[in-house]
Amino acid sequence: DWRAVLMILIAVLGIAVLAALITNQRTADAQRDTALARQSQSYEVMILAQSLGRTMANAEATLARYVVSGEESVGRDYVAEWQRAQGQLSLLARRTRDHGPEEKLIAELRTAVAERDKELSRIALNTRFGRNAAAYAYFDEARRSPVLPRIQSLLSRVVAAERTLLNQRSRRARITSAEAEEETRNLILFGMLIVVGAMILGWLNIRAIRERAAAAVEAQAQRERATELEAAVAAATAGLQEEARERAAAEAQLRQAQKMEAVGQLTGGIAHDF
């Protein structure tokens, strides 16, 4: 009946709501993980940019000590520091590969670092071969080079761009999280309505079952009463029939006696006449 169909519909809706809740939760978890990964990537980019600036500054400070001391070990330290800076630059380029505007900044930074590498390599080369005067001159020239402030400006712009991107990602993550929470609340509310509907329908089913049971008991009682009535009617009918047979037999005997009386009177009259 309609209650059974409605129960099936409520069950299907309940399963659908549960599936939607699970899917929504998994989607929210995936989006949260993605947002956290992107935020972590933004922090890593900013740290890399700042570390690159510090590493380059350490490399140039080591080169200054190399120019003054001329020690080969200090020169090797300079080479190691500069190679570390090159590695950080390559890693920074990989981390910002999908960051749009930052790719242009990284390309300009690569060019500037390459120019700075030439300037510093010239100083190190002259120091290595003992041309100290030329090394001092090139070092003084490198200190006034416009390449160094350009590198610092590019690094600052990379950090600022990544901070802007981080703010956008954080805001998008908050919006996504709020939307997921709103969807979850709506699904829970809908699920509660389904539960209330199922309870009401269950109560209706219980009442219908009780009514059908009461109707069945009443029908059985009516059948029993009808059977008893039929038996009473049959018994009364049998009694009436027996009474009718007895009355008929008595009437037949009465008629027979009357006939005999009439014959006796007739016979007596005839005898009297004789």
N, C-alpha and C positions, 0 to 999 in steps of 0.2 A: 504494500500500500504506500501512500504518500510518506508515511513516517519512515519506512524502510529506505525509500529513495533519498529522503532528507538526511538520514543517518549516514548513508554512503557518501553523499555530497559533503557532509561535515567532516567525515574521515579523510576524504580526498583533500579538502581544504586544509585540514590540520597537517597532513603530510606535506602539502605544498608550502605551508608557512614554516614548518620545521626545516625543509630543504632550503627555503629562502634565507632563513636565519643562519644556517650553516654556511651557505654560499656567501652571504653578506659578511659574516665574520671572517671567512677565509680571504675574501677580497680586501676587507679592511686591514687584516694582518699583512697581506702582501703589499698593500699601498703604504702601510706604516713602515715596513721593512725597507721598501724602496726609498721612501722619504728619508729614513735614517741613514741609508747608504749614501744618498746624494748629499745630505748634510755633512756626513763624515768626509765625503770627497771634497766638499767645499772647504772644510776646515783643513784638510790635508793640502789643498792647493795654496791656501793662505800661509800655512806653515812652511811649505816648500818655497814660496816666493820670499818670505822673510829669511828663511835659512840660506837661500841662494845669495841674498844680499850680504848676510854675515860671512858666508864662506868666501865670497869674492873679496870682502874687506880683509879677512884673515889672510887670504892668498897675497893680496897686495902688501899687507904689513910684513908677511914673511919675505916677500921679494925685497922690500926695503932693507930688512936685516941682511939679506943675501948681498945686496949691493954694498952695504957698509962692511960686512965681515968677509965676504968672498968665500965662505966655507961651502964646500960641495954638499955637505949634509943639509945645510939650510936651503940650498938650491933644490935639493930633492924634496924637502918639505914643501917648498913653494909649488913644485910640479904636482905633488900629491894633492895639495889644497886646490889647485886650479882644476885638476882632473875631477876632484869631488864636485866642484862647482859645475863643471860640464855635465856630469852625471845628474846632478839635481835639475839642471836646465832641461835635459832630455826627459826626465821623469815628469817635470812640470808640463812639458809639451804633451806628453801622453795623457796626463790627468785632465788637461783642458781641451782635449781633441774634439769633444762634442759640445763645447761651451760657446759656440758662435762668435760673438765679438772678441772674446779673449784670444782666439786663434790668430787674429791679426796682430794683437799686442805681443803674443809669443813670437810671431815671425819677426817683428821689429826688434824684440829683445834678442833673438838669436843673431840678427845682423849686428846689433850693437855689441854684444858679447864677443862676436868674432873680431870686430874692429879693436875692442879692448885687448883681446888675446894677442893680436899683432903688435900692439903698442908694448904690452908687457913682455912678450917674447923677445922683442928687440932689446929691451933692457937686460933680460936674463942672459941673452946670447953674448952681449958685450961684456957683461960681468964674468961670464964663464971664460972668455978668452982674455980676461985681464984688461980690457979697455975701460978702465974705471971712469975716465973723464967723459967718454961718450955715454957710458951707462948713467952717470950722474945727470948729464944733460938730458938724455931721453927720459929719465925718471922725473926730472923737474917739468919737462914738457908734458908728461903723462898726467901729472898732478893737475895741470891746467886744461887738460883735454875736455872738450864738451861731451865726449862719449860717456864718461862716468856719471855726470848728472842725468844724462838721458837714460842710462840703465836704471838709475835709482827712480826716476820718474816713471819708467815703464813698469818697474816692480810695484810701485805704489798704485799705479792704475790697475794692474792685475789684481792686487789685493782688494782695491775698492770695487772692481767689477765682480769679483767673486763674492764679496760681502753683500753686494746688491742681489746677486743670484741666490745667495743663501737666504736672504730675507724673503725673496719671492718664493723659494722652495718651502720655507717654514710657513709662510702664509698659506700657500697652496695645501700643505700638509694639514694645517689646522682646519681649513675649509673642508678638505676631504674627510678628515676625522669627524668633523661636526655633521657632515652629510651622512656618513656611515652610522653615527649614533642616532641621528634622526630616523633613518630607515629602520634601524634596529628597534627603536621605540615604537614606530608605527607597526612593525611586524608583531611585536609583543602585544600591543594593544589589540591588533586584529586577532591574534591567537587567543587572548583573553575573551574576546567576543565569541569566538568559536567555542571556547570551553563553556561559556554561559549558555550559548545556544544548544550545545550538546546536553547540558544539565537540564535545560527546559524540555528538550525533546525526550530525554530519558524519563523525566517525570511524566510527560504526556504518554509515553509508551507504557510506563508502569500503571498509570490510571486506566489506559485502554485495556491492558491485560486484566486488571482487576474487574473492569466493567464486563469484559468478555467472560471472565470466570463467574461473576455474579449472574450474568445472563444464562450461562450454561447450567448453573445450579438451579435457577428459576425454571429453565426449560425442563430439566430433569424432574423437578418437583411437579411441574404441570403434567408431564408425561405420567408420573406416578399417580397423581390425582385422577387423571383421565382413565388410567388402568383400573384404579379402585372404583371409579364411577361406573365403568363398563361392567366390572364384576358385580357391583350392587344392582345395576339394571338387569343383568343377566339373571341374578338370583331372584329379584323381584318378579321378573318375567316368568321364571320357572314356577314360582309360588302361585302366580296368577293362573298360569296354565293348569297347575295341579288342582287349584280351587275350581277352575272352570270344568275340569274333567269330573271332579267329585259332584259338582252341581248337576252336570249333565247326567251322571249315573243316577243321582237321587231323583231327578225329574223323570228319567226313564222308568225307575222303579215305581214312582207315583202314578205314572200313566198306566203302567202294567196293573197296578192295584186297582185303579179306577176301572180299567177294562174288566178285570175279574169281578169287581163289584157289580158292574153293569150286566155282565153275563149272568151273575148269580140272581140279580133282580129279574132279569128276563126269564131265566129258568124258573124262578119262583112264581112268576106271573103265569107262565104257561101251565105249570103244575096246578095252580089254583084254578085256572080255566078248565083244565081237565077234571 
